[in-house]
Amino acid sequence: MTATTSPRTRLSPDERRQQLLELGIRLLTNRSLEELSIDTLAEEAGISRGLLYHYFGGKQGYFEAVVQHAADDLYRRTAPPADGAPLERLLGSITGYVDYVIENQDAYRSLLKTAAGSNEALRAIYETTFTALADRFFDEEPGTLDLPDTPAVRLVIHAWQAMVEDLVLTWCARPAGLTREDLVAVITSALPAIIETLP
Amino acid sequence: MTATTSPRTRLSPDERRQQLLELGIRLLTNRSLEELSIDTLAEEAGISRGLLYHYFGGKQGYFEAVVQHAADDLYRRTAPPADGAPLERLLGSITGYVDYVIENQDAYRSLLKTAAGSNEALRAIYETTFTALADRFFDEEPGTLDLPDTPAVRLVIHAWQAMVEDLVLTWCARPAGLTREDLVAVITSALPAIIETLP
């Protein structure tokens, strides 16, 4: 327990909640979401179970808050740079994604396992995040990839996202002779290449 | 229960086991693997729990047998045609995959959910199947895609497989204006297109 997680530190309820979620994500490095109970968190944070129930309303509420917190973090970290050519901006966004996964790979794996399971609310947060990330391709601001917003393009982007997730996690475990820059370049070029295969 | 699953039919132990596994896969259409207990199977097959334990050794053994059976089935169904140009053979194999998923989509979804979870043995069967399917690209027989068997190409094939899985399952739920033939063509062309992005 670090000084900043002490209950004695004067924090607003919102700041305290954020801090507990960040601790939750860090704890996921060594265990699955299912193993990360309110009890574990209370123990690690040095605060009462009752207070944690007050913040999250229960185990499912806590799970949802942790997954949503990770999703928001991922969304922020993958914000494309404000300027540049479309493929450069995509490259910047992908670099943010790859770095996020490198830094949080064990927690990310834990979250994906749970999101892939039978918990519908967690699955929904995961899908909503995929969609929000895809929406960036269709922003009307200049500098985004000029993709038509059709169901077929959305279908392909979703599948590309699944590919990227697998690619980055597998690469983290076994880099296969590719540098981080190689990986980012492959991911960035693959999207237009796959979209080109559409009829 | 159909006549062919009756215990009175004279079958060898191997045939009986196969039949129970096929029934297991069919039952996955309406429930997850976790919900498909030995008890459910015994009830549906009209045979004793004891006999099912004899065949599968317990719940985990039964889960592994069901997943392995589905994996073997998928492997057979995606066998490429014996002759033809590399991309035609890949197209044949992909058509087999797409048709398999169309026919078994609910059971396939149930199996994937479980394989993505924390059951290491099921995860291993899933990964072994991915690898066996990828191995087909490196067969020395003429007519296969001329891909170099490097860690980077293996990494990309694995990610493409994850993409294909997502693409076909999402398409089953919402075809996005693509025919089955369009889908097969996109999947087939995407692989060389992604491999081209490697440094």
Interface residues (C-beta under 8 A of the other chain):
Chain A: S32 E34 L112 K113 A116 G117 S118 T150 P151 A152 R154 L155 V156 H158 A159 W160 Q161 A162 M163 V164 E165 D166 L167 T170 W171 R174 A176 G177 L178 D182 A185 V186 S189 A190 A193 I194 E196 T197 L198 P199
Chain B: S32 E34 L112 K113 A116 G117 S118 T150 P151 A152 R154 L155 V156 H158 A159 W160 Q161 A162 M163 V164 E165 D166 L167 T170 W171 R174 A176 G177 L178 D182 A185 V186 S189 A190 A193 I194 E196 T197 L198 P199
